Amino acid sequence: MAFPLKIGQQLVPIAKFRPSMRGFDCEVIVLETAQPTTTRDRMTIHTFLVADQTGSIMMNIWGDHGNCIHNGDIIRIEGAEAKIFRGFLHLSVTRFGKIRRVGEDTMLFKEQPNFSDTMWVTEDEAAKMVQASENV
């Protein structure tokens, strides 16, 4: 069962994700599922490695919605956000975003490059790193 895009809806590929992007739509396939973690506030965070035809990225889903996502699922996220978590780029869903399973196992994807493997730093942090290396 295919879910057509809404009129005017455009999907953003993983390669175009940038820190602090919010409210965009994307479609990814779930490659790996990590063991869920629980915060001090007893909120569950589900972590997945997802990919599309441009690369892969780590995705975090808060709460029980992550229980319904499995390896091989193709999911469409409306209201996604890309943000820095511990220095690395991650995909998540905004508070009012929607996750919909639109298929399984039939999507072309590339595992590399993994955009969550690249550490992101601010310009100030980069300048400090350059200055520190010059002083050595």
C-alpha positions in Angstrom: 0.0 0.0 0.0 1.6 3.2 -1.1 0.9 6.6 0.4 1.2 9.3 -2.2 2.7 12.7 -1.3 0.4 15.5 -0.5 0.1 18.2 -3.1 3.2 20.4 -2.8 4.9 18.1 -0.3 8.6 17.7 -0.9 10.8 15.2 0.9 14.2 16.4 2.0 17.0 13.8 1.5 19.4 13.1 4.4 22.3 14.6 2.6 20.6 18.0 2.8 20.0 17.9 6.6 21.7 20.6 8.6 21.7 21.4 12.3 18.6 23.2 13.6 16.5 22.3 10.6 12.9 22.0 11.7 9.5 21.2 10.2 10.6 19.3 7.1 9.4 16.0 5.7 11.5 13.0 4.9 11.2 9.3 4.1 13.7 6.7 5.4 14.1 3.0 5.8 15.1 1.6 9.2 18.3 -0.4 9.0 19.1 -1.1 12.7 17.4 -0.8 16.0 19.3 -0.1 19.2 18.3 -1.0 22.8 16.0 1.7 24.1 17.3 3.9 26.9 15.4 5.5 29.8 16.1 9.0 31.1 16.0 10.1 34.7 12.4 11.3 34.1 11.5 7.8 33.0 11.0 8.8 29.3 12.1 6.2 26.8 14.3 7.1 23.9 14.4 4.7 20.9 17.4 5.0 18.6 17.5 3.7 15.0 19.9 3.9 12.1 17.9 5.0 9.1 18.9 5.7 5.5 17.7 6.9 2.1 19.3 7.1 -1.3 21.8 9.8 -0.1 23.1 8.3 3.1 22.3 7.3 6.7 21.7 9.0 10.0 20.8 8.1 13.6 17.1 8.8 14.5 15.8 9.3 18.0 12.1 8.7 18.9 10.9 9.7 22.3 8.1 7.8 24.1 6.2 4.7 23.1 6.0 5.5 19.4 9.4 3.8 18.9 7.9 0.4 20.0 6.0 0.3 16.7 9.1 0.8 14.4 11.0 -2.2 13.2 14.0 -3.0 10.9 13.0 -2.8 7.3 10.1 -0.4 7.9 9.9 2.5 5.5 8.6 5.5 7.4 7.6 9.0 6.4 8.1 11.8 8.9 6.1 15.0 8.6 7.5 17.6 10.9 11.1 16.2 11.3 14.0 18.0 12.8 17.7 17.6 12.5 19.7 18.6 15.6 23.0 18.1 17.3 23.1 15.6 20.1 26.4 15.2 21.9 28.2 16.8 18.9 26.6 14.6 16.2 23.7 15.2 13.8 20.5 13.2 14.6 17.1 13.1 13.1 14.0 13.4 15.4 10.4 14.4 15.3 9.0 17.7 16.4 6.4 17.8 19.1 3.5 18.0 16.6 5.2 15.9 13.9 3.8 12.7 12.5 5.4 9.3 11.8 3.7 7.0 9.3 4.8 3.6 8.1 4.5 3.6 4.3 6.0 0.3 3.4 8.8 -2.2 4.1 12.0 -3.6 2.6 11.5 -2.0 -0.9 13.5 1.2 -0.8 16.9 1.9 -2.4 19.3 3.3 0.2 23.0 4.0 0.9 24.5 3.3 4.3 27.5 5.5 3.6 28.1 8.3 4.2 26.7 8.2 7.8 25.9 11.8 8.6 25.9 11.0 12.3 29.6 10.0 12.2 30.7 13.6 11.5 31.2 15.8 14.6 29.6 19.2 14.2 31.1 22.2 15.9 30.2 25.9 16.0 32.4 28.5 14.4 33.6 29.6 17.9 34.5 26.0 18.8 36.3 25.6 15.5 38.3 28.8 16.1 39.3 27.7 19.6 40.4 24.3 18.1 42.5 26.1 15.5 44.0 28.4 18.1 44.8 25.6 20.4 46.6 23.6 17.6 48.7 26.7 16.7 49.8 27.1 20.3 51.1 23.5 20.5 
